[in-house]
Amino acid sequence: MLKTLLKSKLHRINVTQVELEYEGSCAVDQDFLDAAGMAEYEKVDVYNVTNGERFSTYLILAEAGSKTLSVNGAAAHKVSLNDVVIICTYGKFDEVESSTHKPKLVYFDKHNNILDIKNSIPLQKLHSV
């Protein structure tokens, strides 16, 4: 049996462009894709932290070093300039692979500078009421 697991994530990256009429769906700085192990034309799920929208699309390249995240075409209706989003890819792993798999997680500041790259999400602790 194969399990679908998080492969990579761009966490809290800011939308820098919104292009309704542009061909292609989500243009991301090549350096960010490399850091996360993501690929051009790869399917992604986008979670808009700012407005709660969620959608699937695919990646296209933006110029390396540009800090670009441009959401294009129909997906442009789901975001606004400066929205904060999370972009995720997933992979299918067998039992052996899934037992050792570690995702590549890239964290950003509000200016789309990479703050950190990790391979695990901290354990969530419950808050006392």
C-alpha positions in Angstrom: 0.0 0.0 0.0 1.2 3.5 -0.8 0.8 6.4 1.6 0.5 10.0 0.4 2.8 12.2 2.5 3.9 15.8 2.5 7.0 16.0 0.3 7.8 19.7 0.5 6.4 23.0 1.7 6.9 26.8 1.2 5.6 28.1 4.5 4.1 31.6 4.8 5.4 32.9 1.5 4.0 36.2 0.3 2.2 36.8 -3.0 4.2 39.3 -5.0 2.1 39.3 -8.2 -1.4 38.4 -9.3 -1.8 38.0 -13.1 -5.3 37.0 -14.3 -4.4 37.0 -18.0 -1.0 35.2 -17.7 -0.6 31.7 -19.1 0.6 29.3 -16.4 -0.5 29.0 -12.9 1.9 29.7 -10.1 5.3 31.2 -10.8 7.9 30.8 -8.0 11.5 32.0 -7.7 13.7 29.2 -9.0 15.8 29.4 -5.8 12.8 28.7 -3.7 11.9 25.7 -5.8 15.4 24.4 -5.5 15.5 24.9 -1.8 12.2 22.9 -1.4 13.0 20.2 -4.0 10.0 21.3 -6.1 10.0 21.1 -9.9 8.5 23.1 -12.7 5.1 21.8 -13.7 4.7 19.9 -10.4 1.2 19.8 -9.0 0.8 21.9 -5.8 -1.8 22.7 -3.2 -2.0 26.3 -2.2 -3.4 27.3 1.2 -4.2 31.0 1.6 -3.5 31.9 5.2 -4.9 35.4 4.7 -8.4 34.5 3.4 -8.8 30.7 3.9 -9.0 29.8 0.2 -7.5 26.5 -0.9 -6.7 25.4 -4.5 -4.6 23.1 -6.6 -2.4 24.2 -9.5 1.0 23.7 -10.9 4.4 25.4 -10.7 6.2 27.5 -13.4 9.5 29.1 -13.0 10.1 32.7 -12.0 13.5 34.3 -12.2 16.1 33.1 -9.7 16.7 35.7 -7.0 13.5 37.7 -7.7 11.6 36.5 -4.6 8.6 36.2 -6.9 5.4 34.3 -6.1 3.0 35.1 -8.9 -0.4 33.5 -8.9 -1.8 33.5 -12.4 -4.8 32.6 -14.5 -8.0 31.3 -12.8 -6.1 30.9 -9.5 -5.6 34.6 -9.4 -9.2 34.9 -8.2 -8.2 33.1 -5.0 -5.5 35.5 -3.8 -4.6 39.2 -3.5 -1.3 41.0 -3.6 0.6 40.4 -0.3 -1.5 37.5 0.9 0.4 34.9 2.9 0.2 31.4 1.5 1.5 27.9 2.1 2.4 25.9 -1.0 2.7 22.1 -0.6 3.7 19.1 -2.7 2.9 15.5 -1.9 4.4 12.1 -2.8 3.4 8.5 -2.7 5.6 6.3 -0.5 5.6 2.6 0.3 5.7 1.3 3.9 9.5 1.2 4.0 10.0 4.7 2.4 7.2 6.2 4.6 8.9 5.1 7.8 12.0 7.2 7.1 10.6 10.0 4.9 11.4 13.5 5.9 9.7 16.5 4.1 11.7 19.6 3.0 10.1 22.6 4.7 11.2 26.1 3.7 10.2 29.0 6.0 9.9 32.7 4.9 9.8 36.1 6.4 7.4 38.9 5.3 9.8 39.9 2.5 10.2 36.4 1.1 13.6 35.9 2.5 14.3 32.3 3.5 14.4 32.1 7.3 15.0 28.4 7.7 14.9 25.0 6.1 13.8 22.0 8.2 12.7 18.5 7.8 10.1 18.1 10.6 7.2 20.1 12.1 7.4 20.6 15.8 5.0 18.6 18.0 1.9 20.7 18.6 1.2 21.1 22.3 -2.3 21.8 23.7 -2.8 25.2 25.3 -4.3 25.3 28.8 -7.7 27.0 29.0 
